[in-house]
């Protein structure tokens, strides 16, 4: 979250490559919020079910995406938009859905995991 905040505080990350730059930055946003959700899921999955962990991780990642967009409105040369929030949240949602749909919990013993698959 600190890395996201740092890059959001930069006045401009435009490389001047036009559409390639735009699409590349959107893909990076999608991926970074997917990673953020995964990291929060791993933390929560040690104390609750994978499904609940996925919901909590998504809520934090999407909520942080909102604050990131608001933060960008105060940075010269940047703009926070609902579209960017949606892209960020889509990355988090992809991971949350995957983790909620049956990924084994880190609490499971290796013996049970091997017996299952």
N, C-alpha and C positions, 0 to 999 in steps of 0.2 A: 504494500500500500504506500510505503514511503517512496519507492521508485516511481510509482504512478504519479504521486504528488509532485515529485521533483520534475519529471518531464512535462507535467501539466503547467508548471510554473515558468516554463521556457517561453519567450515571446513568440517564437515561430519555429516549427520543425519542418517547414516547407523546403524541399530540395530543388524545386523548380522543374520537376519532371512531369508536371500536369496530372493527367489521369492516372498514370502509373504511381505517382506519389500519393494521390488521394486514395486509390484502392489499396495500396500497400499499407498506409497508415490505418485504414479501417480494418484490414486483416490483422494487423498487429494488436489493435484495440480488442478485437474479438478474441484473439489468442490470450492476451494478458488477463482478461477477465475470466476466461475459461480456467486459466492456471490459478487465479485468485480463488475461484470457487472450489477447485480441486483441493487446494491447500487448506481452506477452511473446512471442507468436507472431511479431510483426513483428521483434522483436530477434533471435530465434533463426533466422528464415527467411533472414537475411542470411549465415549461416554454415553452414547445413545444409539438408536437403531440407524442403519444406513439411510433409510427413508427420511427420518427426522433430520439427520445430519445434512442431507441434500437440501432440504427445504431451508434450514437455517443458513447453510453456506450460500445458497442462491440469494436469500434475503440480504445478507451482508454485502455480497458482491454487487448486487443491483443497487442497493442503498448507497454504497460507496460510489458507484457510477454517477448517481444523482449529485452527490457532493462534489465529485470531480468536475462535472459539467458546470455547476454553480461556481466553483473555484475558477474555472477558465474564463468566466465572464468578467472577472476582475483582473485578468492578465492582458496587458496590451498586446494586440496582434492575435489574440485567441478569441474564440467564441464557443460557448457551451450551447449545445442544441439537443432537442429531444431525439433526433435521429441518432446522434452519437450515443446517447444513453441506451437507445434500443439496440444498437449494435453491440455495445458492451454487455448488456443484459442477455442478449442472444447467446453470446459466448458462454456466459455463466449458466444459462438455461440448458445448453447442450450438455455440459458436464453434470449438472444437477439431475437431469433426466436419466443420463447414463448411470450415475451412481445410485439413484433411487430404484432403478429397474433390476437390481439384483447383484450388484457387485458385492463380493464377500466382505464382511466387516473385519477390520483389523483385530477385533477382539477374538475372532475364531482361532482355535488352535491349529497348528500346521497339520496335525493328524486328521482333524475333521475336514480341512480344506482338501487334503489328498484323497480322502475317502469319497468325497463328493465328485471329484473330477478326475 
